[in-house]
């Protein structure tokens, strides 16, 4: 595809990437293939959700951040923090409507975070008010992320689901995934366990892997963990028969 440099500014280029992502995901689904998206930023999952064209889509997010900011509450001007507010029709409404397949999504009872932690009080409250469920990362005690995820997936159906993996869900002890590492996150064994669990307890329709900056300082170490996590997820898809083409 042509580069997006001709589009006006960061915002224009970002929405063109969302449009292209949506189109590519739709084409993948129509070709009976499972979309795995490798993206530089979290906002890509908004384009993925549009491209899946799936009624009653659920969301399973492994992320230290909520991505639910609107321009009215955002404090740092970071557009990537607004992807989920765009997707629910709260912000950037005119541009979001240009993404193929867009329709406003609701998150009440349809959204599960795992490892969410690096937030302001306002951001945390917005997640609660939106009816999203969160397995919060903590620094005062060690959270059993695999056990808690298992409980949540048993308690409610997440079929079909968009799965989102921001590698900064890892604990900061692994080094810098990007510019936003934080304590209280998942250890590698927990991430692998969670990625194995999701296809066994839900019906994933896509996987977005995002926000890994190999130049942040610990690229080699994080890349190995990322490959292991994706491999665990895909092996579980194979084990459950989710990748078998029935056509």
N, C-alpha and C positions, 0 to 999 in steps of 0.2 A: 504494500500500500504506500501511497505518497505520504511524505512527512506532514506533520500538522503545523509546521512553522508559519504557514501563511495565515493561520487563524489569529485573531486579535488577542494578544496577551495570554496570561496564564489561564484565565477563566475561559476564554474562547477555545483554547487548545484542549483544556480539560474536558469540556463538554463534547468536543469532537471525538476525543478518545472514548468517552462514554457511549456515544452513538456507534462507533466502530465496534466496541466491545459487545454491545447488545446485538448488533447484526451478526457478528462472528459466533456468538453463543447460539443464536437462533439457527444458524446454518449447521452448527455442530449437532444440535438436537435433531434437526430434520434428517441428518445423515446417520442417525442412530449411534452417535458417539457421545461419550461423557465429557463435558467441558471441564478442563483444568486450566485455570487462568493464572499466569505468573505476572504480577503487576508491581509497579513501583509504589503504588499507593492504595490505601483502603477504599477510596471512592469507587474503584473499579467494580466493587460488588453491587453498586447501584445499577450500573450498566448490565451486569450479569442477571440481576433480578428481572430487569425489563426484558432481556433477551430470552429468558426461560419461558415466558408466556404461559405461566402455570397458575391456575386458580388456587387460592388459599395457600400460597407459598409460606413456608415457615423458615426461620433463620436460626442457625447455630453458629455463634460467633466466638472464636477464640481470640481475644484482644484485650490488651491492657487499657484501651481507650474506647469510649462509647460511640464516637463518630456521629453524635446526635446534635451537635451544635447547630444553631441557626445564626445568621449574621447578627441578630439582636443580642445574643448572649456570648458569642465568641470573643475571646480576649486577645488573641494573637494573630488574627488575620489568616489563619491556616485553612485554606479552602477544603483540604482533605478531611478536616474534622466535621464536615457538614454533609457527608454523603447520605446518611440515614435520614436527616431532616429533609433533604431534597426528595428522597424516595417516598416519604410519606406526604409529600405535597405541601410542606410547610415553608420551604425556602427555595429561592432561585426558580420560581414557578414557570416563568416563560421559557427559559432555557431547558429546564427539565422536561417540559412537554415535547421538546424536539427529539428526545431519545426514543427510538423505535420501541414500541411495546409498553411505554410508560403508562401506568395507572397508579393512583395513590395507594400505598400499602398501609395497613394498620398493624401495629405491633403488639397490641393487647392480647396476651395469651399465645402469641405466635413467635415469640422471640426469646432465645436463651443465650446469655453470655456465660463464658467460662474464663475466669482469670481477670475479670474487669477490676481495676483498682486505681489507676492513675487519673484521678478526677478532682475537680473542684466540688464544693458542696452543691453549687447550682447544677452542675452536670449530673451528679449522682441523683439529685431530686428529679431531674427531667426523665431519667431512666425509670425511676419508680412511678412517676406520674403517667408515663407512656404504657404502663402495664407490662414492661419487660421483666423477665426473670433473670437474675444474676447469681452466679456462684462467685462471690467476691474474693479477690485475692486479699490476703491480710499479712501484716508484718508481726503482729503480736502472737500469732499461733500459726502452726502449719495446717493448711487446709488440705483435706483429702479430696483433691480435684476429681480423680477417677471415680471414687465412691459417690461423691455428690452428683457428678454428671450422670452416673448410672441411675441414681434415684430420680433425677429430673426426667430422664428419658423413659423411665418406667411409669412415672406418674402421668405423663401426657404424651400424646402422639405428635411427633415432629415429622410428619409425612405430608407432602414432599418437602425437602429442606435444601436451602442454599447453605453451604458450609463455607465459612470464612476463617482463614488462618493468618492472622498478623503475627509474625514471629516475635514481636515484642511482648507477646503473652508469656514468653520465657522469663524466668527470674533474672534480675540484673547480674547475678553472679556468673552467668555465662558470657558476659561481656556486652558490647554494644551491638545490638541488632540494627539500630538506627539511632537517631538523636534523642530517643525518648525511652531509655531503659528505666526500670523501676523495680524495687524489691517486692516480695510477696507473690511472685509469679510461679509458673509451673516449672518443675524440673524436667529434664529430658525424658526420663522414664515415664513421668506422668503424661507428658504430651503424646508420647508414643501410645500409651494405654488409652488415652482419650480418642486419638485418631483411629485406633482399632475398634473402639467401642461404638463410635457414631454410626457406621454402616450396619452394625449388628442390631442396633436399637431404633434406627430411624431409616428413612428412605432418602438419601442424598440425591440431588439432581445436578450438583456442580460443586467444585472446590476452587476457591480463590486463595492463592498464597501471595502475600503482599508485604510491603513496607520493609523489606530486607535491603539494607545498604551495605554492599560488600566492602565499601571503602570506609566504613565507620570505625574500623579498628580491629574487629574480631571476625572478619568475613569467613575465613576458612573453617573455623570452629562452628559457626552458626550454619554455614552451608551444609556441613555434614549432618547436623541435626535436622535441618529442613528436608534433606533427601530421605533420611530415615523416617520422618513423620509422614511424608507423602507416600513412601513405600508401604508403611503400615496401613494407611488409609486405603490404598489401592488393593493391597492384599486382602483386606477385609471385604472390599467390594467384590473381589473375585470369589472369596470363600462363601459369601452369601448369594452368589449368582446374580448380583446386580448388574454386572457387565456382560451378561449373556444376551446376545441379540436374538430375540424371538422371531424376527422376521424370516 
